[in-house]
Amino acid sequence: MSVTVSMTLNGKQVSADVEPRTLLVQYIREHIGLTGTHVGCDTSQCGACVVHVGGKSVKSCTMLAVQAEGADVTTIEGLASNGELHPMQAAFRENHGLQCGFCTPGMIMSAIDLVSRNASPSDGDVREWLEGNLCRCTGYHNIVKSIRAGAEAMKG
Amino acid sequence: MTDTGIGASVRRVEDQRFITGRGHYVDDITLPGQCHAVFIRSDQAHAELKSINTVQAASAPGVIAVLTGAEVAADGVGGLPCGWGITSIDGNPMVEPAWPILAQDRVRFVGDAVAVVIAETRTQALDAAELVEVSYNPLPAIIATADAVKDGVPQVWPEAANNTCFHWAIGEKEPTDKAFAEAAHVTKLQIVNQRLIPNAMEPRSAIANFEAATGDLTLYCTCQAPHAMRLLLGAFVLQQPEHKFRVVSPDVGGGFGSKIYPYAEFAVLCWASKRIGRPIKWTAVRSESFMTDAHGRDHVSEAELAMDKDGKFLGLRVDTIANLGAYLSAFGPLIPTYLYATLFAGQYTTPAIYAEVKAVFTNTTPVDAYRGAGRPEATYLLERIIEKAAGELGMDPAELRRRNFIAPDAFPYQTPVALMYDSGDYGAALDKALDISDRQGFEARREASAKDGKLRGIGFSLPIEATGAAPSAIAGQLGARAGLYESATVRFNATGSVTVISGSHSHGQGHATTFAQLVSDHLGVPLENVDVVEGDTARSAFGMGTYGSRSLSVGGSAIVKAADKIIEKGKKIAAHLLEASVGDIEFAGGNFTVAGTDKTLNIAEVAFAAYVPHNYPLPTGDPSQDENALEPGLEEQAFFDPVNFNFPFGAYVCEVEIDPETGVVEVASFTAVDDVGRIINPMIVEGQIHGGVVQGIGQALLEGSVYDDSGQLLSGSFMDYTMPRADDMPNFKTGTNETPCPMNPLGVKGCGEIGTIGATPAVINAVLNALGSVGVTDFAMPATPQRVWQAIQSARAAAE
C-alpha cells in the first residue's frame, strides 16, 4: 500500500508515492533525492536531519512524510538563493564552524530557527539551543561563534 | 606570508559544498540496480550458534538473498586480518584467532554478524530480517577487563589461555626496580581508563559493486585509508587482486580511528555482490555503530612513580591489562603496546621505565584506535600520578613537572621506552599556559566560588605524543604488516592549474585547503588554481591514509617532495626556453628567472610548453644530442617515508567548579597551549585542538561504554551514552608555540589528537583538586554528577 504525499519543498511542488510509514527524512533523501539532510542516529538525538517545516526547525527523522502533506518544507539546499549564501551558511564558513560537514546542515537549519526566535542570542543561549544537535568534530566553540556571527549578519 | 600561503588562516575551500547540502557521503550515492543489505546480529555476548532458519525471510517480498556463515565457508572467503603482530615476553607470538565475516559456529559479542538479508529496498530487507530465526545455546560471558585473566572465568578462545592474547613488556626491569629501591618517595596509583565509543556523526556505510563482465569490484565506503582497505580486504579476505579492486571513500563524516579498519560488513557486501551480480548498499543505524564500530581505550592499570627527596623522577613502573574485545581488530594489538607504553617518559627525564601489558579477549566489541589511541591512556596515567605525587610531596604540580622537564637543548632525546624525541621546549609551553590561564588569579577565583558554595579546582596536564606514523622500517621491526609512507602526485594541467593527488584522506581535517596552501606557497600558483584529490584508489597511486595525526607531516611532505621535482624539471624546461644553462635558473614566487637578469617565465608558461612542446627539448633519437632531453608533461610523483615520528606537545590547564549539592561539574575554564611545529593554517589547527579537547573532556566528564555482566551493551544509543553537547562545554583559551620538527621538510608535527590526549587528565586533576577539600582522594572517570555526588557523600561519611 502506498500513499501520495505532496508538499512544497524549497519552494517547488513535489509529490511521491510512498509507504505510509516513510519518514520525512526518507521522503526527502530517497524519494526526492535531496541528500543534504543527513541521518546520524535512530533516536532523534543528533539533529543531523533538521529541516524547516512551516518555518520551524523539525527533526525530519521524527516526522512521517504524511504528516508533512501540504506543508512548506525547507532543507539546507533551499537556503541559498541565486547563488548567494544565506548569512548563516556564510558565517559557518567564515568562522570554521564545520569540519567533516555531516552535522552541518542540521546545525545551520537549527541555528536559523534560533535566530528567528532570538535575534541576538548569547553564547549561553546558543549552547542551550543546540541541545538537540550533536557535533563530534568542532568541540562546538566555532559553531557557537558562527551562529552568533550569523545572527548579527541576519539583521542585514 | 601571502594571504593564502603558509601561516594564513585560509577559509576552507571544501566548505561550500558542505554548507549548501552538496556534500557527497557514501549514503548519498545510489547506483543503478542497487539493492540493500540488513545484517542479523547476535543478541548474545557468548553463545553457540545452533541454527539459522532463513526460509521465511528468503521468500518475503523483495528479498534477493539471505546469506549466512555457511555460505561464507562454502565460498572459501577469508577472515578479517590483523595488521600488527605483537610478541610476548616469552618470545611467543600473540594469539590470533580467526574472525569470519559472518559467524560460523559461535558468537562472541553482542552485535556479531550472523546473517545478511539482501532485498530490493531497505524496508523490505528490514522486514525480512525480522523473519530470520537464529537459535543460540548461550554460554557464560567474560566482560570486565580486570576479571578476564582470573582463574575459572569464561574463556573467549580455546587457544588463548586465561583470555590472554599476549603479555608484553617494554623498558628495563632491573634498573627500574633499582630506582624504586633507592627512592625517597614512591607514589602509587590504581587507574581505570574506561571504554569509549567513537561515534563519528556519519554512521558507517558502504556500497559494493562487482561487475562480472570485467571482474572489477568497486567498494564505496566510509574509510580513512582507502588503499589500506583495498590491500587488507583484497589480499586477505576476498582474494580480489588490487588492479581489479577500486575503493572509493568520498566525503566521510568523521572517523576518529573508527573508520580505518576493514569491517565484516564491507567484506560481506563485496562477496555478496559477486554472488548476486548487483550493487548492494548498507548503512549502519546508530545502534549498529554503537555495537560494531571498534571501541576505544579500556585499560586497568597499576602504576608507581619513584622520586628522590627533591621530586626528581627516578623510575616509573606500570602494569596494565588492556581489553581487546572478542576479536583482533586491524590495529588492536598495536594500541596498548607501541602506541601506549612508549609514551611513559612524557615530557620528563625519568631515567628508568618498565611497563608490562597483558592484552585480553572478552565478549565485547573489538577495541582499536580511537582518537589518540594508546597515547591518551599513557598520558592519563602519567599526568594523574604526577599530580598525585605533587600532592603527596606538598609541591606545586606545575613546578614538579618543570623540575623534571627534558631541557630544550637535550634534543634529539632518547627516552628509556624506545622513542627518540625530535624537538621541544616544554617550559615555554607551560609558561604560556600559566599566563593565558591566569594561574596567579586562581586562589581568588577559588575563594569566589567558595562564597557561592562551589568547589573550584585546578588541574594540569602536559601531553606529548608520537605522530606521523611511521618510519616503515621501524614499524616493521615492531610488528607492522604494512608500510607506512605516503604518496603524492602533483600534476600541472596544460593551462596552468594544478591537481594534487594524495593518498591521505580528509574526513574533516581540511586537506583540500591545507594541501592547496602548501602547493600554492611552494609553486607560486594561486590557491584557487589548485585542486586536491583524495579518497579513490583509482585516482591516487598509493597511500596509507589518515590516522595518527600523520597527514600533513607524512602526506604533506610527499606533496612538497613532488612539488620539488616539478621545480627541478621546470628549471630544465625554462633553461631551454630562456636559452640559459640550468644552473643559472632560479625559482621564486612562481617564476623561473635567469639569475641576475629580467629574463623570466611563469610556471604556468613552463607547464604550457611541457604539454604543447613545440619549442621543447624533446629527444631527437640521437643519444649524443639527447643529454638534456626531456619528456613532455609536467607531473611528478613522490613517496615520503619519515625517518622518525614527530612529537607535538602541549600544556593544558583546566579549572572546574563543582556544586557539592548536585555533583554537577562545570568546566569553568580550559586553556590549551600546543606546540605542533610549524603551522600551515592556524584556523584549522585551532579547530583540531577544540575538537580534540572536547573528546578529552567528554571522556573525563560524560562518556563511558557500559556492559552488564551478561555482555549486553547498556550504553547502546545516544540516549544512553552521553555525548558532549554544546551546553556541556566552555569556550576555550588556546595558544600555540612553533618549535619546528627537524624530521620532515615542512617542520610540522601532528595536531589531530593532542587535544584529546591532553584534556582528560587536566579535567580529572581539576576535579580531584576541587574534591580534595572535602576529603576525596581518588576518583574514576567519568565525573558524572551522580558519581561526584556519591564520592562527596562517601568522603563526608568517612570523615564523621
Interface residues (C-beta under 8 A of the other chain):
Chain A: E19 R21 R29 L34 T35 G36 T37 H38 V39 G40 C41 D42 T43 Q45 C46 A48 T75 I76 E77 L79 A80 L85 Q89 A90 F92 R93 E94 H96 L98 Q99 C100 G101 F102 C103 T104 P105 I108 D123 G124 V126 R127 E128 L130 E131 N133 L134 C135 R136 C137 T138 G139 Y140 H141 N142 I143 V144
Chain B: R11 R12 E14 D15 Q16 R17 F18 I19 T20 G21 R22 G23 Y25 D27 D28 T123 N199 A200 M201 E202 P203 D251 V252 G253 G254 F256 T283 V285 R286 S287 H507 G508 Q509 G510 M683 I684 E686 G687 H690 G691 G692 V693 V694 Q695 S717 F718 M719 M723 P724 R725 A726 D727 M729 N731 F732 G755
